[in-house]
Amino acid sequence: AINEVITDYTGLGETGETYLVDVEDHLMRTVSRDSGEVYDKPVNSYAMQQLDAGVMDGTGEYLDYRGVNVLGSWSMIDGSHWVLIAEIDSGEAFAPATQLMNAILIVIALSVIAILAISAWVARSFSKPITTITDGAIQVADGALDVQVDVKSSNELGLLANAFNRMTDNLRRMVQAERDTKNHLETTLSHYAA
């Protein structure tokens, strides 16, 4: 009858089990879930060591009688020399937390990638117009007065590009006017000299 209650693993997952151990000889008194038989060697887990030290009930993570890392809880049964131990493999117990941590790490990684991509796009949207205007200014400085920069933006960079284009137009007209004036003066002087 005790084995039927103890071996009802409902709600204990794939590896959870409860069992009774005699504190005097450390022998298991109920069937082990792992083997389906009564474990015939003394149970010398952390729970039993704590009982030997006078800790009548407690919980912890430790190696069980199979040498597997488990989360366990133990409690002495009043009026007896038996202890009830409940354990579940740590891997199974922590699986939801591990899955959550992995999902969070994936979300963080994807967020970092998205932030880097957006940052690169924003940086490019600022640097490309500046580079275009800079290249135009270098060309004008080298004497190419017909340069126009093509920056399609409604922000300050677009205003700067429009101002640059107006400036080069004005500069080109001024240089052309100066050339025309020079040519007119040279023609007039050549008529007087002849």
C-alpha positions, 0 to 999 in steps of 0.5 A: 500500500505504501509503495502504491502511494510513493510510486504515484509519480503524477506531477513529478515529471519524467525524473521526479520520485519520492521514496522512503529510507530507513535512517538507521541503516540508510536502506531504501524501503520503497521502489526506486523509479529508476530501476523499478525495484527496491534499491539494495545499497545504502543511500548516502546522499546529501539528504541522508548526511543532513539527517545524520547531522540532526537536520530533520527536514530540508531542501537542496541540490545534491547528488542522489543515490544514483549519483545524479544531480537533483533538487531534493527535499526530505522530511522525517516521518513523525514517530518512525525511523523513516524519512520521506525524500522527494527528488527531481533531476536538476536538468528537468527542474531547471529546463523551463528556466534554461529555455527562458534564458535561451529565449531571452538571449535570442531576443537580446541578440536579435535586438542588438542586430536590429539596433546595429542595423538601424544605427548603420542606416541612420549613420549612413543617412547622415554621412552620405549627404555630408560626403556628397556635399564635401565631394562637391566642394572639393570639385568646386575648389578644383575649378569645376564650377558646374557641380551640383550636389544631389541630396534629397532631404528635407532636414538641415543637410537638404538645406545645406545642399540647396544652399551649396547648389545656389552658391555654385550657381552664383559663383559660376554666374559671377565668374562668367560675368567677370569673363564677359567684362574682361572680354568686353574690356579687351575688345574695347581696348583693342579698338582704341589701340588700333 
